[in-house]
Amino acid sequence: MSIEPVAAAHAEEAAEGAEGANARSEGARVCILARKDLRNLTRVPRMAKSLCEAGCSVVVVALRAPVEALREMCPAVEYLEVTPRPSTGKLLYLANRRLLAQRNGRSRREKKRARLMARGGWRALALRAADVALSGIRRAAALARGFFFIAPCALMLKKREQGFLASWRDLRREETAAVLAHFLRALHQWALTHAFAEAADKATRDRSFDLVQAHDNYALAAAARLAARDRAKLVYDAVELSSHRLALDLSFFERVRERLERREEAVIFRRADRVITIGDGVADWYYRHYAVPRPLVVRNCRYYWPQAVDGRLRADAGVAPGAPLVVWFGGIYPQQGIGALLKAMPFLAPNIHLAIVAYVLPRWVSYVEEELPKRAAALGIAERVHILPPRDPNDLVPYVSGADLGVIPRPSEHLANFLGMPNKLFEMVMARLPIAVSRLGDVVTIVKDLGIGEVFDERDPEDIAAVIERMLEPATYAGLKARVAAAALELNWEKESARYLAAVRALLESGGKGRSAIGEG
């Protein structure tokens, strides 16, 4: 069966489903809450579009709405942007103003003192005499501050691998306002979560919902508040393991705060009417660790894309048509395994190129613009590594389809990585790219079961290179391409959304406000 007729069939089925749903006299009112910047995130817009096509009216409340291309997928979805204003933000602002004033004042005093000392005379003698007279008092005050204030703070703010003395020395050099600011910053996430709940409640006060869905854990407090207000059904979309996030070098105080936050969230989602998540590994983890029914798996599949030739990636990277091109794409940071991929490049044939299509958060700009190019130059592969800007979310799949192979080199020892189901897996499938992947639980299962790629040990650069070269061999590559084309017919949002809609329909028909329902589609 060719791809184009299947795409047409998908479109026809979706149209029929939307027509049947819209024939309903009254649809369910759904609110999706995300305490996130949704500009480049596709899961929420896809879910909202599916709900609208099933006859629901959908409001999405977030810190930032998706980009225009994602909003245009379904203009019927209403997006509300809210700006939480937690008290910690105001206190941090005041603390920073205080610090600036102190430093400016100290700078002025030091300059004035230097001028007086340079002139000599009785004023200089008076300053020296005051220094001698007050030196004992200042030492006593410093000792008291170090013992009664800095020492307890050093214990609370000490990082997991940091010694007490190192923490004490660091804090001893800081002003009191700067030390207190560490505690405020540690509380800011928690305060932001509850300020978002208040802002979402205020923004939707003139509305009433039948179902409220929290996207990720940071929206749970807001979803619980709105669900209680409207006596609505509550759904938790657990898109990651919130208790096992990457790159968290937390202090003791932060670890306590994290533990309390996770407990607060668990109280909410244990009472939720439904928990959904992104993959079987995460679903099993929630089932084992919490007293909840096993969450429903709704994977981050992309809408079906009828494959077409697209040479923009190759042209932008400056790679000749016959040269093999491997691609990695997504939000970039060190824990994505790009370093391991660079180390493998010297073991690959010299005509194999790597394209990195990276979405970069501000804190990782130097990592992408300075550190990665330096590593590539040191390895002698700079001319074969091409770092390219991100693409519009709806244009990503066609753009990366110009590569020959997709690679996912995430370190597998971290639980969030091992159990996760990265978006790029399904984007690579829809781009018809065979996939080379590290030892990641559910990802490996899909790749092996569908025969669309091979697995490497991300700790071994030579193994990464050997797997990539083996996959690029003509006979092997032809089989992989055929199987990944077949996989795209199964791993698409048109099919994946059916189980999500069925779960929502069952909730709305199970009682409570039951006057609303979504179409059968």
ChimeraX attribute file (.defattr): number of C-alpha atoms within 10 A of each C-alpha:
attribute: neighborCount
match mode: 1-to-1
recipient: residues
	/A:1	6
	/A:2	9
	/A:3	16
	/A:4	12
	/A:5	11
	/A:6	14
	/A:7	18
	/A:8	13
	/A:9	12
	/A:10	18
	/A:11	14
	/A:12	12
	/A:13	14
	/A:14	17
	/A:15	14
	/A:16	14
	/A:17	19
	/A:18	20
	/A:19	16
	/A:20	17
	/A:21	23
	/A:22	19
	/A:23	13
	/A:24	16
	/A:25	9
	/A:26	16
	/A:27	22
	/A:28	25
	/A:29	22
	/A:30	23
	/A:31	28
	/A:32	24
	/A:33	29
	/A:34	26
	/A:35	26
	/A:36	17
	/A:37	13
	/A:38	19
	/A:39	18
	/A:40	21
	/A:41	16
	/A:42	19
	/A:43	18
	/A:44	19
	/A:45	23
	/A:46	22
	/A:47	18
	/A:48	25
	/A:49	21
	/A:50	23
	/A:51	27
	/A:52	26
	/A:53	24
	/A:54	27
	/A:55	26
	/A:56	26
	/A:57	21
	/A:58	25
	/A:59	22
	/A:60	21
	/A:61	28
	/A:62	24
	/A:63	19
	/A:64	18
	/A:65	23
	/A:66	20
	/A:67	16
	/A:68	12
	/A:69	14
	/A:70	22
	/A:71	20
	/A:72	13
	/A:73	14
	/A:74	16
	/A:75	12
	/A:76	16
	/A:77	19
	/A:78	15
	/A:79	19
	/A:80	16
	/A:81	16
	/A:82	20
	/A:83	14
	/A:84	19
	/A:85	15
	/A:86	18
	/A:87	14
	/A:88	20
	/A:89	17
	/A:90	12
	/A:91	15
	/A:92	20
	/A:93	13
	/A:94	14
	/A:95	19
	/A:96	15
	/A:97	13
	/A:98	15
	/A:99	17
	/A:100	12
	/A:101	12
	/A:102	14
	/A:103	13
	/A:104	12
	/A:105	12
	/A:106	12
	/A:107	12
	/A:108	12
	/A:109	12
	/A:110	12
	/A:111	12
	/A:112	12
	/A:113	15
	/A:114	12
	/A:115	12
	/A:116	16
	/A:117	17
	/A:118	10
	/A:119	11
	/A:120	10
	/A:121	10
	/A:122	11
	/A:123	13
	/A:124	17
	/A:125	13
	/A:126	12
	/A:127	14
	/A:128	13
	/A:129	12
	/A:130	11
	/A:131	12
	/A:132	11
	/A:133	11
	/A:134	12
	/A:135	12
	/A:136	11
	/A:137	11
	/A:138	12
	/A:139	11
	/A:140	12
	/A:141	12
	/A:142	13
	/A:143	13
	/A:144	12
	/A:145	14
	/A:146	18
	/A:147	13
	/A:148	10
	/A:149	15
	/A:150	24
	/A:151	19
	/A:152	13
	/A:153	21
	/A:154	24
	/A:155	17
	/A:156	18
	/A:157	24
	/A:158	23
	/A:159	19
	/A:160	12
	/A:161	9
	/A:162	12
	/A:163	12
	/A:164	16
	/A:165	13
	/A:166	13
	/A:167	19
	/A:168	20
	/A:169	14
	/A:170	14
	/A:171	22
	/A:172	19
	/A:173	11
	/A:174	13
	/A:175	14
	/A:176	15
	/A:177	16
	/A:178	17
	/A:179	20
	/A:180	15
	/A:181	19
	/A:182	17
	/A:183	17
	/A:184	19
	/A:185	16
	/A:186	19
	/A:187	17
	/A:188	17
	/A:189	17
	/A:190	18
	/A:191	19
	/A:192	20
	/A:193	21
	/A:194	21
	/A:195	20
	/A:196	28
	/A:197	25
	/A:198	19
	/A:199	19
	/A:200	28
	/A:201	18
	/A:202	12
	/A:203	14
	/A:204	15
	/A:205	12
	/A:206	7
	/A:207	11
	/A:208	16
	/A:209	21
	/A:210	24
	/A:211	26
	/A:212	29
	/A:213	28
	/A:214	25
	/A:215	24
	/A:216	19
	/A:217	26
	/A:218	24
	/A:219	26
	/A:220	31
	/A:221	22
	/A:222	27
	/A:223	32
	/A:224	25
	/A:225	19
	/A:226	28
	/A:227	22
	/A:228	13
	/A:229	13
	/A:230	16
	/A:231	17
	/A:232	25
	/A:233	26
	/A:234	26
	/A:235	26
	/A:236	28
	/A:237	24
	/A:238	23
	/A:239	21
	/A:240	21
	/A:241	20
	/A:242	16
	/A:243	13
	/A:244	12
	/A:245	12
	/A:246	14
	/A:247	9
	/A:248	10
	/A:249	12
	/A:250	17
	/A:251	19
	/A:252	16
	/A:253	18
	/A:254	21
	/A:255	18
	/A:256	13
	/A:257	17
	/A:258	19
	/A:259	12
	/A:260	13
	/A:261	18
	/A:262	16
	/A:263	11
	/A:264	13
	/A:265	18
	/A:266	17
	/A:267	11
	/A:268	18
	/A:269	25
	/A:270	15
	/A:271	15
	/A:272	19
	/A:273	16
	/A:274	21
	/A:275	24
	/A:276	22
	/A:277	26
	/A:278	23
	/A:279	24
	/A:280	20
	/A:281	20
	/A:282	26
	/A:283	22
	/A:284	16
	/A:285	14
	/A:286	19
	/A:287	14
	/A:288	12
	/A:289	8
	/A:290	13
	/A:291	12
	/A:292	17
	/A:293	15
	/A:294	19
	/A:295	22
	/A:296	18
	/A:297	21
	/A:298	20
	/A:299	23
	/A:300	27
	/A:301	26
	/A:302	27
	/A:303	22
	/A:304	22
	/A:305	17
	/A:306	19
	/A:307	17
	/A:308	10
	/A:309	9
	/A:310	15
	/A:311	15
	/A:312	15
	/A:313	20
	/A:314	22
	/A:315	12
	/A:316	13
	/A:317	18
	/A:318	13
	/A:319	20
	/A:320	12
	/A:321	12
	/A:322	8
	/A:323	14
	/A:324	19
	/A:325	24
	/A:326	24
	/A:327	24
	/A:328	23
	/A:329	23
	/A:330	17
	/A:331	14
	/A:332	20
	/A:333	19
	/A:334	15
	/A:335	14
	/A:336	18
	/A:337	18
	/A:338	20
	/A:339	19
	/A:340	19
	/A:341	22
	/A:342	19
	/A:343	20
	/A:344	21
	/A:345	24
	/A:346	18
	/A:347	15
	/A:348	18
	/A:349	11
	/A:350	12
	/A:351	12
	/A:352	19
	/A:353	25
	/A:354	26
	/A:355	23
	/A:356	21
	/A:357	22
	/A:358	18
	/A:359	19
	/A:360	18
	/A:361	11
	/A:362	8
	/A:363	9
	/A:364	16
	/A:365	14
	/A:366	11
	/A:367	16
	/A:368	20
	/A:369	12
	/A:370	11
	/A:371	14
	/A:372	19
	/A:373	17
	/A:374	14
	/A:375	15
	/A:376	20
	/A:377	13
	/A:378	10
	/A:379	14
	/A:380	12
	/A:381	18
	/A:382	18
	/A:383	11
	/A:384	20
	/A:385	22
	/A:386	18
	/A:387	19
	/A:388	15
	/A:389	11
	/A:390	17
	/A:391	17
	/A:392	14
	/A:393	15
	/A:394	16
	/A:395	11
	/A:396	18
	/A:397	25
	/A:398	21
	/A:399	19
	/A:400	30
	/A:401	26
	/A:402	23
	/A:403	27
	/A:404	21
	/A:405	27
	/A:406	29
	/A:407	26
	/A:408	26
	/A:409	25
	/A:410	23
	/A:411	21
	/A:412	19
	/A:413	10
	/A:414	15
	/A:415	18
	/A:416	19
	/A:417	22
	/A:418	20
	/A:419	23
	/A:420	22
	/A:421	24
	/A:422	20
	/A:423	17
	/A:424	22
	/A:425	23
	/A:426	24
	/A:427	25
	/A:428	26
	/A:429	29
	/A:430	29
	/A:431	30
	/A:432	31
	/A:433	29
	/A:434	31
	/A:435	28
	/A:436	22
	/A:437	24
	/A:438	23
	/A:439	22
	/A:440	25
	/A:441	18
	/A:442	18
	/A:443	23
	/A:444	20
	/A:445	12
	/A:446	14
	/A:447	21
	/A:448	13
	/A:449	10
	/A:450	14
	/A:451	18
	/A:452	25
	/A:453	28
	/A:454	21
	/A:455	22
	/A:456	22
	/A:457	18
	/A:458	22
	/A:459	18
	/A:460	13
	/A:461	20
	/A:462	18
	/A:463	16
	/A:464	27
	/A:465	20
	/A:466	15
	/A:467	18
	/A:468	25
	/A:469	16
	/A:470	13
	/A:471	23
	/A:472	20
	/A:473	10
	/A:474	10
	/A:475	10
	/A:476	12
	/A:477	19
	/A:478	13
	/A:479	15
	/A:480	24
	/A:481	21
	/A:482	14
	/A:483	19
	/A:484	25
	/A:485	21
	/A:486	19
	/A:487	20
	/A:488	24
	/A:489	19
	/A:490	16
	/A:491	21
	/A:492	22
	/A:493	20
	/A:494	20
	/A:495	16
	/A:496	18
	/A:497	20
	/A:498	14
	/A:499	13
	/A:500	18
	/A:501	19
	/A:502	14
	/A:503	16
	/A:504	21
	/A:505	19
	/A:506	12
	/A:507	20
	/A:508	20
	/A:509	14
	/A:510	11
	/A:511	10
	/A:512	12
	/A:513	17
	/A:514	13
	/A:515	12
	/A:516	18
	/A:517	24
	/A:518	27
	/A:519	25
	/A:520	15
	/A:521	19
